[in-house]
Amino acid sequence: MLLRLRVSLPDRPGVLGQVARAFGVMGADILQVTVLERDSGRAIDDFTVSWSGVLSAEELRERVSVVPGTKVEAAWRTREVPGANPDYDLLGHVAADPGRALATLVDAVPDLVSADWAVAVSAAGALVHGSWQAPETVSWSDVTLIRPSSLTLDGPVHVLSVPLPPLSGDDALHLVVARSQGPAFHRVELDRMIRLMELVEVLVRSGVKA
């Protein structure tokens, strides 16, 4: 299975190598490392690993944390396959059929940021479209924020909310993306979604055909 681990570690030579060795000792194959931030002598990195061992994600998290100064902030399953370029696939589908851009976007986004589900909601909180795992009975009026935020459904659920470009005749839609197992969305993930929305809007407005 694929796991994503968010690791806070000292930003000095050799520490990243120690973390990589810790993964290797347990049989976890590092597929991708994404640097989210570096500040005041520390870094926050997302590791995507292939993991088929007998230890649980929580046990893997504990063992990596033995590296001095290192803290694993979260470990959760992901469907985002490194090197698969899902952003490009999404943009290709939007270009091929701009009329279905809203549904295409909402259905695809969870896999782009290792989330569980996504919905498009109106300014009044009405559900316009949801991915297949999205809950149907939730009040969305309090989460239309242009920044990462949190709410509680059946447990802590981290939410990322960004305004959607006008894709279906409604200029006041928001994209709400949620993850329940992993950490809160990082600013890098928010920036990625905002940039993606801009590109989708360009394709829809231009009416590009593949």
Backbone torsions as a table, in degrees:
resi	resn	phi	psi	omega
1	MET	NA	160.7	177.4
2	LEU	-98.3	133.5	177.4
3	LEU	-123.0	146.5	171.3
4	ARG	-112.9	130.6	176.8
5	LEU	-124.2	128.8	175.5
6	ARG	-98.2	117.9	-171.0
7	VAL	-120.7	128.7	171.3
8	SER	-99.2	127.0	-174.6
9	LEU	-146.7	156.5	176.8
10	PRO	-61.6	136.3	-178.3
11	ASP	-91.2	73.5	178.2
12	ARG	-144.0	157.2	-176.1
13	PRO	-56.5	137.4	174.4
14	GLY	97.6	-25.7	-175.4
15	VAL	-68.4	-43.1	179.4
16	LEU	-60.2	-37.9	177.5
17	GLY	-64.6	-38.2	177.3
18	GLN	-63.9	-41.2	178.2
19	VAL	-64.4	-43.4	179.0
20	ALA	-61.0	-39.6	178.1
21	ARG	-65.8	-37.8	178.8
22	ALA	-61.6	-41.8	175.8
23	PHE	-63.1	-44.4	-177.4
24	GLY	-62.9	-39.5	179.9
25	VAL	-59.6	-33.4	-178.7
26	MET	-91.1	2.6	177.2
27	GLY	84.3	15.1	178.0
28	ALA	-90.5	128.0	-178.6
29	ASP	-95.9	116.0	179.8
30	ILE	-74.5	120.7	-179.5
31	LEU	-98.9	-28.1	-176.8
32	GLN	-161.4	143.6	173.1
33	VAL	-126.6	125.1	178.8
34	THR	-116.9	120.8	178.7
35	VAL	-82.7	117.5	-179.4
36	LEU	-90.1	-38.5	178.0
37	GLU	-162.5	156.0	174.6
38	ARG	-138.6	120.3	-175.5
39	ASP	-160.5	137.3	173.7
40	SER	52.1	41.9	174.4
41	GLY	81.5	7.2	178.2
42	ARG	-130.0	157.1	177.6
43	ALA	-130.1	152.8	172.1
44	ILE	-121.6	119.4	-177.4
45	ASP	-121.9	144.8	169.9
46	ASP	-101.4	122.2	176.5
47	PHE	-103.7	128.8	170.4
48	THR	-105.0	122.8	-175.8
49	VAL	-128.3	150.1	171.0
50	SER	-93.5	126.8	-168.9
51	TRP	-137.3	120.0	179.7
52	SER	-127.8	14.7	-177.0
53	GLY	-77.0	179.0	-177.3
54	VAL	-86.0	-13.8	179.9
55	LEU	-75.9	148.2	175.3
56	SER	-76.1	168.6	177.3
57	ALA	-60.1	-37.1	-179.8
58	GLU	-67.4	-38.9	178.3
59	GLU	-68.0	-39.0	175.5
60	LEU	-61.0	-42.4	178.4
61	ARG	-59.6	-43.9	-178.5
62	GLU	-65.6	-39.0	-176.6
63	ARG	-71.9	-36.1	176.8
64	VAL	-67.2	-31.2	-177.5
65	SER	-69.1	-7.4	179.1
66	VAL	-75.1	-15.4	175.4
67	VAL	-63.6	124.8	-174.8
68	PRO	-52.7	130.5	177.5
69	GLY	80.4	1.6	-175.7
70	THR	-103.0	139.3	177.0
71	LYS	-133.5	124.2	175.0
72	VAL	-86.7	110.6	-175.5
73	GLU	-76.2	-29.5	179.7
74	ALA	-164.7	153.6	173.6
75	ALA	-140.9	125.1	-176.6
76	TRP	-151.8	157.8	178.6
77	ARG	-70.9	148.3	179.6
78	THR	-135.9	151.0	173.5
79	ARG	-107.5	3.7	-178.6
80	GLU	-83.0	105.5	-176.2
81	VAL	-84.8	119.6	179.7
82	PRO	-57.4	136.7	178.1
83	GLY	83.8	-0.6	-177.3
84	ALA	-83.8	-14.5	179.4
85	ASN	53.4	53.7	-179.1
86	PRO	-64.2	-26.8	176.7
87	ASP	-59.3	-45.1	-179.0
88	TYR	-66.3	-39.5	178.6
89	ASP	-61.1	-43.6	179.1
90	LEU	-60.5	-48.0	-179.3
91	LEU	-63.0	-34.7	177.3
92	GLY	-64.4	-41.0	178.7
93	HIS	-67.3	-38.7	178.1
94	VAL	-64.7	-43.1	179.5
95	ALA	-63.3	-35.5	-178.1
96	ALA	-71.8	-31.7	-177.7
97	ASP	-145.9	77.4	-177.6
98	PRO	-58.2	-26.1	-179.1
99	GLY	-66.6	-21.8	178.9
100	ARG	-106.6	21.1	-173.7
101	ALA	-58.9	-41.6	-177.0
102	LEU	-62.5	-51.8	-179.6
103	ALA	-63.6	-41.0	179.6
104	THR	-60.4	-44.7	-178.7
105	LEU	-64.1	-51.1	-176.5
106	VAL	-62.8	-40.3	-178.7
107	ASP	-68.9	-30.9	-174.1
108	ALA	-89.5	-29.6	-170.7
109	VAL	-58.3	-40.0	-178.6
110	PRO	-54.0	-38.2	-180.0
111	ASP	-73.1	-16.8	-178.4
112	LEU	-78.4	-28.3	-175.4
113	VAL	-127.0	27.0	177.9
114	SER	51.4	49.1	179.5
115	ALA	-109.4	175.3	-177.7
116	ASP	-94.6	-38.5	-177.8
117	TRP	-161.3	170.1	178.7
118	ALA	-147.0	152.8	176.3
119	VAL	-140.7	154.6	167.6
120	ALA	-106.5	126.7	-177.3
121	VAL	-128.3	152.4	178.6
122	SER	-83.6	170.7	179.1
123	ALA	-61.3	-25.8	179.5
124	ALA	-84.7	-2.4	178.6
125	GLY	92.0	11.0	-179.8
126	ALA	-83.1	136.9	177.6
127	LEU	-73.5	123.9	179.9
128	VAL	-100.2	-42.9	176.8
129	HIS	-157.8	140.3	178.4
130	GLY	-131.6	148.4	172.4
131	SER	-68.3	168.6	-167.7
132	TRP	-64.0	-24.0	-179.5
133	GLN	-95.0	-0.2	-175.1
134	ALA	-70.0	140.0	175.3
135	PRO	-69.3	151.8	-176.6
136	GLU	-97.0	-22.4	-173.9
137	THR	-118.2	75.8	178.8
138	VAL	-136.5	140.8	174.8
139	SER	-85.8	119.5	-174.6
140	TRP	-99.1	-0.8	-170.9
141	SER	-66.2	-21.0	-176.4
142	ASP	-95.0	0.3	-173.7
143	VAL	-117.5	11.7	178.5
144	THR	-83.8	72.0	-177.8
145	LEU	-115.4	147.3	179.3
146	ILE	-92.4	51.7	177.7
147	ARG	-169.4	162.8	174.9
148	PRO	-62.8	142.0	178.3
149	SER	-147.4	175.1	-179.3
150	SER	-130.4	148.6	169.9
151	LEU	-144.0	169.8	-179.9
152	THR	-116.3	123.2	173.7
153	LEU	-104.8	-98.3	173.7
154	ASP	-98.8	26.7	-177.1
155	GLY	153.2	176.7	-179.6
156	PRO	-62.3	122.7	178.2
157	VAL	-125.7	121.0	179.7
158	HIS	-85.4	136.4	-174.0
159	VAL	-125.6	137.9	170.9
160	LEU	-116.0	128.6	-177.6
161	SER	-131.2	127.5	177.9
162	VAL	-136.0	148.5	176.7
163	PRO	-67.5	139.0	178.1
164	LEU	-89.1	145.8	171.2
165	PRO	-67.8	161.0	-179.7
166	PRO	-68.5	99.1	-176.6
167	LEU	-107.0	-18.7	-174.9
168	SER	-138.6	29.0	179.1
169	GLY	87.6	-4.0	179.5
170	ASP	-114.5	116.8	-175.8
171	ASP	-84.6	0.2	-173.1
172	ALA	-119.6	34.5	178.9
173	LEU	-89.5	151.1	172.9
174	HIS	-122.8	145.3	171.4
175	LEU	-95.2	123.1	178.2
176	VAL	-115.5	121.2	-179.0
177	VAL	-117.4	136.6	-174.1
178	ALA	-131.1	144.4	170.6
179	ARG	-134.0	137.8	-177.0
180	SER	-106.7	-23.6	-175.4
181	GLN	-98.2	-30.0	-175.4
182	GLY	-93.2	-167.9	-178.1
183	PRO	-83.0	174.8	174.1
184	ALA	-60.0	152.6	179.4
185	PHE	-67.0	137.4	179.7
186	HIS	-87.2	158.0	179.0
187	ARG	-56.6	-34.6	178.1
188	VAL	-61.6	-39.2	179.1
189	GLU	-69.3	-38.3	176.5
190	LEU	-62.7	-46.6	179.5
191	ASP	-60.4	-37.5	178.7
192	ARG	-62.9	-42.5	179.7
193	MET	-66.6	-41.3	179.6
194	ILE	-62.0	-44.3	178.6
195	ARG	-63.3	-40.2	178.9
196	LEU	-63.4	-40.6	177.8
197	MET	-60.8	-39.6	180.0
198	GLU	-62.7	-42.8	-179.6
199	LEU	-68.5	-39.7	177.5
200	VAL	-61.8	-41.6	179.7
201	GLU	-63.1	-39.6	177.8
202	VAL	-60.4	-44.6	-178.7
203	LEU	-65.0	-42.3	-178.1
204	VAL	-67.2	-44.2	-178.5
205	ARG	-65.3	-35.0	-177.8
206	SER	-81.9	-16.4	-179.5
207	GLY	64.0	35.0	-178.2
208	VAL	-62.7	139.5	174.5
209	LYS	-114.9	139.1	-179.7
210	ALA	-70.7	NA	NA
